[in-house]
Amino acid sequence: LFNCVLDSAFDKWKHQLQDEGIFIGELQHRLTNTRCADDIMLNAKSLPELVMMTEKLISELKKIGLILNCKKTKILYPKN
């Protein structure tokens, strides 16, 4: 049941995205997230893009009564 509700929130979230995420091929959708149980990894091309994607996701999760646990959140990105 949890995954069904989460899928609905992620579908609405993905409809808000344009060119965000990682390009993986012409006939494929952009890779924006990977999920396993209640763990989520967002994929972005830059830190500002990640922040924007996260803010939109938090908004969608809030609509269904879920809260992103900031204490368990880690941001990983390459430092150029």
All heavy atoms as an XYZ file, in Angstrom:
646
protein
N       0.827     -1.185      0.000
C       0.000      0.000      0.000
C       0.880      1.261      0.000
O       0.606      2.209     -0.734
C      -0.945     -0.022      1.197
C      -1.953      1.113      1.273
C      -2.845      1.134      0.036
C      -2.802      0.974      2.520
N       1.917      1.231      0.827
C       2.840      2.373      0.890
C       3.420      2.673     -0.488
O       3.457      3.825     -0.921
C       3.957      2.085      1.905
C       5.059      3.101      1.885
C       4.894      4.336      2.500
C       6.260      2.837      1.249
C       5.910      5.288      2.481
C       7.280      3.770      1.224
C       7.104      4.999      1.848
N       3.879      1.638     -1.195
C       4.485      1.841     -2.512
C       3.491      2.377     -3.533
O       3.867      3.169     -4.403
C       5.130      0.550     -3.017
C       6.453      0.287     -2.332
O       7.174      1.204     -1.979
N       6.750     -0.975     -2.116
N       2.240      1.972     -3.455
C       1.211      2.485     -4.377
C       1.013      3.985     -4.178
O       0.933      4.748     -5.142
C      -0.107      1.757     -4.169
S      -0.069      0.045     -4.690
N       0.936      4.402     -2.932
C       0.752      5.820     -2.627
C       2.002      6.602     -3.033
O       1.915      7.683     -3.619
C       0.435      6.015     -1.126
C       0.395      7.485     -0.755
C      -0.881      5.337     -0.787
N       3.172      6.042     -2.763
C       4.421      6.706     -3.125
C       4.553      6.825     -4.645
O       4.984      7.865     -5.153
C       5.609      5.938     -2.543
C       6.947      6.653     -2.530
C       6.879      7.941     -1.721
C       8.026      5.739     -1.968
N       4.153      5.787     -5.385
C       4.182      5.848     -6.850
C       3.324      6.987     -7.376
O       3.715      7.692     -8.309
C       3.699      4.532     -7.458
C       4.766      3.473     -7.510
O       5.962      3.809     -7.375
O       4.409      2.292     -7.693
N       2.172      7.173     -6.788
C       1.286      8.257     -7.203
C       1.947      9.617     -6.992
O       1.906     10.485     -7.868
C      -0.023      8.183     -6.402
O      -0.826      9.285     -6.670
N       2.582      9.816     -5.855
C       3.272     11.083     -5.572
C       4.430     11.296     -6.536
O       4.643     12.407     -7.039
C       3.771     11.097     -4.122
N       5.176     10.236     -6.839
C       6.305     10.359     -7.754
C       5.849     10.632     -9.190
O       6.509     11.368     -9.914
C       7.205      9.121     -7.688
C       8.310      9.268     -6.694
C       8.083      9.001     -5.352
C       9.561      9.701     -7.076
C       9.090      9.153     -4.425
C      10.581      9.857     -6.160
C      10.346      9.580     -4.823
N       4.727     10.063     -9.599
C       4.191     10.354    -10.931
C       3.853     11.833    -11.057
O       4.195     12.483    -12.055
C       2.947      9.514    -11.216
C       3.262      8.060    -11.509
O       4.444      7.746    -11.797
O       2.330      7.232    -11.443
N       3.204     12.386    -10.049
C       2.857     13.811    -10.062
C       4.115     14.661    -10.037
O       4.193     15.700    -10.705
C       1.945     14.140     -8.882
C       0.580     13.503     -9.022
C      -0.271     13.727     -7.799
C      -1.592     12.981     -7.954
N      -2.409     13.047     -6.762
N       5.101     14.245     -9.271
C       6.381     14.969     -9.186
C       7.080     14.975    -10.540
O       7.525     16.015    -11.000
C       7.245     14.307     -8.107
C       8.656     14.767     -8.027
C       9.095     15.987     -7.586
C       9.832     14.037     -8.377
N      10.466     16.042     -7.626
C      10.941     14.854     -8.111
C      10.046     12.758     -8.874
C      12.237     14.438     -8.335
C      11.348     12.339     -9.089
C      12.425     13.175     -8.826
N       7.141     13.813    -11.204
C       7.831     13.718    -12.496
C       7.163     14.557    -13.571
O       7.825     15.069    -14.467
C       7.939     12.263    -12.946
C       9.032     11.510    -12.183
C       9.343     10.189    -12.807
C      10.356     10.409    -13.888
N      11.088      9.227    -14.288
N       5.847     14.743    -13.483
C       5.137     15.584    -14.451
C       5.527     17.052    -14.313
O       5.343     17.832    -15.247
C       3.627     15.420    -14.309
C       3.128     14.139    -14.889
N       3.066     13.896    -16.249
C       2.675     13.014    -14.297
C       2.594     12.688    -16.468
N       2.360     12.111    -15.289
N       6.069     17.439    -13.175
C       6.510     18.815    -12.952
C       7.914     19.065    -13.499
O       8.326     20.209    -13.643
C       6.506     19.148    -11.465
C       5.157     19.091    -10.819
C       5.260     19.374     -9.338
O       6.076     20.177     -8.896
N       4.429     18.706     -8.554
N       8.651     18.009    -13.787
C      10.031     18.142    -14.230
C      10.103     18.306    -15.741
O       9.279     17.765    -16.469
C      10.842     16.920    -13.791
C      10.825     16.606    -12.284
C      11.645     15.358    -12.008
C      11.332     17.786    -11.477
N      11.101     19.032    -16.224
C      11.295     19.256    -17.649
C      12.514     18.470    -18.143
O      12.374     17.366    -18.614
C      11.488     20.760    -17.920
C      10.350     21.618    -17.429
C       9.098     21.433    -18.260
O       9.180     21.311    -19.476
N       7.953     21.393    -17.621
N      13.689     19.079    -18.004
C      14.941     18.467    -18.459
C      15.796     17.999    -17.294
O      16.983     17.741    -17.458
C      15.735     19.460    -19.310
C      15.025     19.756    -20.617
O      14.386     18.841    -21.166
O      15.118     20.899    -21.089
N      15.207     17.900    -16.122
C      15.963     17.477    -14.943
C      16.239     15.981    -15.018
O      15.539     15.232    -15.677
C      15.182     17.797    -13.659
C      15.044     19.270    -13.368
C      13.937     19.947    -14.149
O      13.113     19.269    -14.773
O      13.916     21.176    -14.151
N      17.277     15.572    -14.329
C      17.643     14.163    -14.305
C      18.756     13.870    -15.296
O      19.269     14.749    -15.974
N      19.134     12.620    -15.363
C      20.259     12.180    -16.187
C      19.730     11.599    -17.500
O      18.894     10.698    -17.493
C      21.088     11.109    -15.437
C      21.502     11.611    -14.049
C      22.291     10.675    -16.264
C      22.368     12.834    -14.030
N      20.225     12.092    -18.613
C      19.843     11.599    -19.932
C      20.431     10.208    -20.138
O      21.638     10.008    -19.999
C      20.352     12.556    -21.017
C      20.018     12.115    -22.410
C      18.741     12.266    -22.913
C      20.992     11.538    -23.215
C      18.432     11.857    -24.205
C      20.696     11.123    -24.501
C      19.405     11.283    -24.998
N      19.582      9.225    -20.481
C      20.082      7.857    -20.660
C      19.776      7.291    -22.038
O      20.097      6.145    -22.309
C      19.542      6.905    -19.559
C      18.025      6.908    -19.513
C      20.130      7.249    -18.210
C      17.427      5.898    -18.562
N      19.180      8.093    -22.915
C      18.923      7.611    -24.267
C      17.713      8.284    -24.887
O      16.797      8.713    -24.184
N      17.700      8.360    -26.196
C      16.637      9.039    -26.923
C      15.249      8.501    -26.603
O      14.308      9.239    -26.476
C      16.878      8.936    -28.434
C      18.020      9.781    -28.936
C      17.768     11.279    -28.784
O      16.600     11.728    -28.891
O      18.742     11.999    -28.542
N      15.101      7.207    -26.532
C      13.785      6.599    -26.347
C      13.453      6.327    -24.879
O      12.473      5.654    -24.581
C      13.688      5.304    -27.160
C      13.902      5.470    -28.665
C      13.874      4.113    -29.355
C      12.871      6.415    -29.268
N      14.270      6.843    -23.983
C      14.090      6.597    -22.552
C      13.693      7.888    -21.843
O      14.002      8.982    -22.293
C      15.386      6.078    -21.925
C      15.929      4.825    -22.553
C      15.036      3.625    -22.293
O      14.487      3.478    -21.222
N      14.893      2.785    -23.291
N      13.010      7.741    -20.721
C      12.764      8.886    -19.848
C      14.072      9.212    -19.138
O      14.951      8.373    -19.010
C      11.708      8.547    -18.798
C      10.366      8.262    -19.381
N       9.549      9.250    -19.873
C       9.698      7.104    -19.560
C       8.441      8.713    -20.325
N       8.505      7.395    -20.159
N      14.200     10.428    -18.667
C      15.395     10.793    -17.902
C      15.379     10.061    -16.556
O      14.327      9.867    -15.964
C      15.452     12.296    -17.688
C      15.727     13.045    -18.960
C      15.808     14.540    -18.699
N      16.232     15.204    -19.892
C      17.512     15.412    -20.230
N      18.467     15.024    -19.424
N      17.824     16.021    -21.345
N      16.551      9.672    -16.106
C      16.685      9.002    -14.811
C      16.646     10.076    -13.722
O      17.573     10.872    -13.587
C      17.988      8.213    -14.748
C      18.276      7.458    -13.464
C      17.198      6.407    -13.208
C      19.638      6.805    -13.525
N      15.561     10.121    -12.976
C      15.396     11.135    -11.942
C      15.479     10.564    -10.536
O      15.798     11.285     -9.599
C      14.036     11.848    -12.083
O      13.001     10.862    -12.046
C      13.970     12.640    -13.375
N      15.181      9.270    -10.406
C      15.210      8.697     -9.066
C      15.350      7.190     -9.125
O      15.033      6.550    -10.119
C      13.935      9.072     -8.292
C      12.705      8.398     -8.854
O      12.367      7.292     -8.455
N      12.029      9.051     -9.783
N      15.832      6.655     -8.009
C      15.912      5.215     -7.786
C      15.347      4.988     -6.386
O      15.699      5.702     -5.455
C      17.370      4.725     -7.858
O      17.940      5.151     -9.087
C      17.449      3.227     -7.754
N      14.469      3.994     -6.273
C      13.820      3.752     -4.978
C      13.932      2.290     -4.583
O      13.870      1.404     -5.425
C      12.344      4.122     -5.038
C      12.112      5.602     -5.209
C      10.651      5.916     -5.316
N      10.199      5.548     -6.666
C       8.946      5.399     -7.009
N       7.989      5.539     -6.119
N       8.616      5.090     -8.234
N      14.082      2.077     -3.294
C      14.058      0.731     -2.726
C      13.423      0.862     -1.347
O      13.974      1.529     -0.463
C      15.467      0.164     -2.621
S      15.495     -1.512     -1.970
N      12.235      0.275     -1.211
C      11.455      0.382      0.031
C      11.224      1.859      0.346
O      10.637      2.562     -0.466
C      12.137     -0.351      1.158
N      11.705      2.348      1.484
C      11.495      3.758      1.806
C      12.745      4.603      1.586
O      12.838      5.733      2.060
C      10.980      3.920      3.239
C      11.992      3.476      4.275
O      12.945      2.768      3.909
O      11.823      3.831      5.454
N      13.718      4.075      0.847
C      14.931      4.824      0.503
C      14.795      5.368     -0.917
O      14.363      4.670     -1.826
C      16.166      3.933      0.595
C      16.448      3.509      2.028
O      16.247      4.335      2.938
O      16.873      2.357      2.226
N      15.195      6.622     -1.085
C      15.069      7.292     -2.379
C      16.397      7.955     -2.715
O      16.999      8.621     -1.872
C      13.983      8.389     -2.314
C      12.639      7.787     -1.917
C      13.876      9.128     -3.643
C      11.624      8.826     -1.492
N      16.846      7.786     -3.962
C      18.021      8.492     -4.451
C      17.583      9.336     -5.640
O      17.011      8.808     -6.602
C      19.109      7.513     -4.884
C      20.359      8.236     -5.373
S      21.738      7.122     -5.740
C      21.190      6.397     -7.278
N      17.809     10.646     -5.553
C      17.490     11.534     -6.669
C      18.739     11.733     -7.505
O      19.847     11.833     -6.981
C      16.984     12.886     -6.154
C      15.729     12.853     -5.286
C      15.312     14.276     -4.924
C      14.605     12.124     -5.978
N      18.548     11.816     -8.826
C      19.656     12.001     -9.761
C      19.491     13.335    -10.471
O      18.463     13.569    -11.103
C      19.658     10.871    -10.801
C      19.758      9.512    -10.157
O      20.771      9.170     -9.592
N      18.680      8.751    -10.214
N      20.496     14.189    -10.361
C      20.442     15.511    -10.982
C      21.792     15.830    -11.604
O      22.808     15.220    -11.267
C      20.077     16.559     -9.941
N      21.798     16.815    -12.504
C      23.031     17.219    -13.180
C      23.821     18.260    -12.398
O      24.988     18.473    -12.666
C      22.699     17.769    -14.576
C      22.074     16.731    -15.504
C      21.734     17.296    -16.856
C      20.656     18.317    -16.870
N      19.316     17.901    -16.435
N      23.169     18.907    -11.448
C      23.849     19.955    -10.678
C      23.196     20.066     -9.298
O      22.073     19.595     -9.086
C      23.753     21.295    -11.401
O      22.405     21.732    -11.437
N      23.890     20.713     -8.394
C      23.347     20.916     -7.053
C      22.098     21.793     -7.080
O      21.101     21.452     -6.431
C      24.422     21.492     -6.122
C      24.046     21.602     -4.653
C      23.611     20.262     -4.076
C      25.199     22.176     -3.853
N      22.072     22.913     -7.835
C      20.836     23.706     -7.895
C      19.645     22.904     -8.448
O      18.518     23.053     -7.963
C      21.190     24.871     -8.831
C      22.669     24.996     -8.732
C      23.171     23.597     -8.531
N      19.909     22.054     -9.441
C      18.844     21.216     -9.983
C      18.344     20.245     -8.920
O      17.132     20.043     -8.767
C      19.343     20.452    -11.202
C      18.287     19.548    -11.821
C      18.795     18.828    -13.057
O      18.916     19.475    -14.110
O      19.087     17.621    -12.950
N      19.245     19.669     -8.157
C      18.880     18.739     -7.089
C      18.025     19.431     -6.028
O      17.027     18.878     -5.569
C      20.130     18.134     -6.456
C      19.893     17.152     -5.320
C      19.103     15.943     -5.805
C      21.217     16.731     -4.712
N      18.399     20.635     -5.673
C      17.635     21.396     -4.675
C      16.210     21.635     -5.176
O      15.236     21.419     -4.450
C      18.341     22.731     -4.336
C      17.436     23.629     -3.506
C      19.655     22.473     -3.614
N      16.076     22.050     -6.432
C      14.760     22.312     -7.008
C      13.927     21.030     -7.053
O      12.752     21.027     -6.685
C      14.914     22.912     -8.409
C      13.604     23.287     -9.089
S      12.769     21.961     -9.980
C      14.007     21.452    -11.128
N      14.537     19.932     -7.480
C      13.832     18.657     -7.550
C      13.385     18.212     -6.151
O      12.267     17.723     -5.973
C      14.730     17.589     -8.174
C      14.995     17.794     -9.650
S      16.270     16.683    -10.304
C      15.458     15.087    -10.198
N      14.242     18.391     -5.170
C      13.935     17.998     -3.795
C      12.782     18.824     -3.238
O      11.878     18.286     -2.587
C      15.179     18.138     -2.900
O      16.241     17.358     -3.452
C      14.895     17.680     -1.478
N      12.795     20.130     -3.493
C      11.719     20.990     -3.005
C      10.373     20.570     -3.605
O       9.362     20.523     -2.909
C      12.017     22.452     -3.328
C      13.135     23.016     -2.483
C      13.598     24.394     -2.927
O      13.212     24.850     -4.033
O      14.348     25.020     -2.161
N      10.359     20.246     -4.891
C       9.120     19.802     -5.527
C       8.670     18.449     -4.971
O       7.480     18.220     -4.772
C       9.297     19.713     -7.042
C       9.363     21.071     -7.698
C       9.466     20.958     -9.202
C       9.486     22.344     -9.815
N       9.389     22.317    -11.262
N       9.612     17.572     -4.711
C       9.279     16.266     -4.148
C       8.713     16.416     -2.738
O       7.711     15.787     -2.390
C      10.497     15.343     -4.138
C      10.254     13.953     -3.570
C       9.170     13.217     -4.363
C      11.551     13.155     -3.554
N       9.324     17.244     -1.927
C       8.829     17.482     -0.567
C       7.388     17.981     -0.616
O       6.545     17.545      0.171
C       9.745     18.476      0.183
C      11.078     17.798      0.528
C       9.068     19.018      1.436
C      12.138     18.745      1.052
N       7.097     18.862     -1.553
C       5.744     19.394     -1.707
C       4.744     18.285     -2.056
O       3.651     18.224     -1.482
C       5.742     20.475     -2.786
O       4.441     20.933     -3.027
N       5.113     17.410     -2.986
C       4.224     16.306     -3.367
C       4.038     15.310     -2.227
O       2.937     14.813     -2.000
C       4.738     15.589     -4.616
C       4.507     16.341     -5.896
C       3.044     16.673     -6.155
O       2.169     15.826     -5.910
O       2.776     17.798     -6.596
N       5.103     15.003     -1.514
C       5.006     14.074     -0.388
C       4.119     14.639      0.710
O       3.342     13.915      1.333
C       6.398     13.746      0.156
C       7.316     12.944     -0.766
C       8.698     12.798     -0.138
C       6.724     11.587     -1.100
N       4.231     15.941      0.931
C       3.429     16.591      1.959
C       1.934     16.457      1.659
O       1.127     16.292      2.568
C       3.825     18.068      2.039
C       3.281     18.805      3.208
C       3.828     20.221      3.221
C       3.712     20.836      4.581
N       4.280     22.183      4.617
N       1.565     16.487      0.384
C       0.158     16.384     -0.023
C      -0.458     15.045      0.377
O      -1.668     14.948      0.551
C       0.016     16.577     -1.530
C       0.294     17.992     -1.992
C       0.219     18.079     -3.504
C       0.642     19.449     -3.992
N       0.642     19.514     -5.473
N       0.371     14.009      0.500
C      -0.151     12.691      0.879
C       0.201     12.333      2.326
O       0.050     11.197      2.742
C       0.332     11.583     -0.087
C       1.863     11.485     -0.108
C      -0.224     11.805     -1.476
C       2.387     10.288     -0.876
N       0.690     13.318      3.066
C       0.943     13.114      4.486
C       2.297     12.506      4.824
O       2.485     12.023      5.931
N       3.241     12.526      3.866
C       4.584     11.996      4.130
C       5.572     13.141      4.300
O       5.414     14.211      3.711
C       5.032     11.087      2.984
C       4.211      9.821      2.775
C       4.708      9.058      1.551
C       4.267      8.928      4.001
N       6.595     12.904      5.090
C       7.617     13.911      5.343
C       8.981     13.317      5.032
O       9.299     12.209      5.479
C       7.589     14.370      6.816
C       6.226     14.988      7.149
C       8.699     15.358      7.114
C       6.025     15.262      8.620
N       9.786     14.052      4.277
C      11.157     13.632      3.985
C      11.981     13.804      5.261
O      11.972     14.881      5.863
C      11.740     14.483      2.855
C      13.099     14.077      2.339
C      12.963     12.789      1.530
C      13.677     15.158      1.457
N      12.659     12.760      5.700
C      13.453     12.806      6.924
C      14.806     13.451      6.629
O      15.707     12.821      6.086
C      13.633     11.396      7.481
C      14.304     11.392      8.825
O      14.902     12.378      9.244
N      14.219     10.279      9.505
N      14.947     14.709      6.995
C      16.178     15.451      6.722
C      17.379     14.878      7.483
O      18.513     15.000      7.029
C      15.999     16.922      7.075
S      14.795     17.742      6.018
N      17.138     14.239      8.608
C      18.236     13.664      9.391
C      18.886     12.493      8.663
O      20.055     12.215      8.865
C      17.738     13.218     10.766
C      17.324     14.365     11.663
C      16.783     13.863     12.975
C      16.310     15.029     13.817
N      15.691     14.589     15.063
N      18.120     11.805      7.811
C      18.655     10.666      7.063
C      19.097     11.053      5.646
O      19.554     10.214      4.895
C      17.589      9.580      6.954
C      17.310      8.866      8.261
C      16.218      7.833      8.123
C      16.494      6.818      7.060
N      15.442      5.794      6.920
N      18.957     12.337      5.300
C      19.256     12.797      3.947
C      20.736     13.097      3.791
O      21.340     13.746      4.631
C      18.417     14.052      3.630
O      17.039     13.716      3.739
C      18.712     14.567      2.231
N      21.290     12.621      2.695
C      22.694     12.897      2.356
C      22.730     13.412      0.927
O      22.034     12.905      0.050
C      23.525     11.644      2.476
C      23.574     11.119      3.892
C      24.563      9.998      4.050
C      24.660      9.453      5.428
N      23.650      9.629      6.378
N      23.548     14.440      0.697
C      23.721     14.987     -0.652
C      25.128     14.683     -1.095
O      26.108     15.065     -0.441
C      23.456     16.511     -0.663
C      22.013     16.787     -0.240
C      23.745     17.083     -2.051
C      21.667     18.243     -0.103
N      25.228     13.967     -2.199
C      26.528     13.593     -2.757
C      26.672     14.244     -4.122
O      25.776     14.122     -4.956
C      26.628     12.073     -2.885
C      26.310     11.267     -1.629
C      26.254      9.782     -1.979
C      27.353     11.527     -0.571
N      27.782     14.917     -4.361
C      28.037     15.492     -5.679
C      29.540     15.689     -5.851
O      30.267     15.878     -4.867
C      27.273     16.815     -5.859
C      27.694     17.919     -4.915
C      28.621     18.875     -5.312
C      27.165     18.006     -3.622
C      29.000     19.883     -4.447
C      27.544     19.002     -2.769
C      28.452     19.948     -3.192
O      28.844     20.947     -2.332
N      29.995     15.634     -7.098
C      31.440     15.811     -7.332
C      31.830     17.277     -7.173
O      31.087     18.170     -7.561
C      31.623     15.350     -8.772
C      30.294     15.533     -9.400
C      29.292     15.333     -8.318
N      32.948     17.509     -6.588
C      33.473     18.878     -6.453
C      34.494     19.076     -7.568
O      35.505     18.394     -7.623
C      34.103     19.085     -5.089
C      33.088     18.978     -3.974
C      33.727     19.226     -2.627
C      32.675     19.089     -1.557
N      33.157     19.307     -0.230
N      34.181     19.997     -8.455
C      35.082     20.249     -9.607
C      36.225     21.142     -9.258
O      36.305     21.979     -8.563
C      34.291     20.831    -10.770
C      33.266     19.806    -11.263
O      33.452     18.619    -11.107
N      32.202     20.295    -11.847
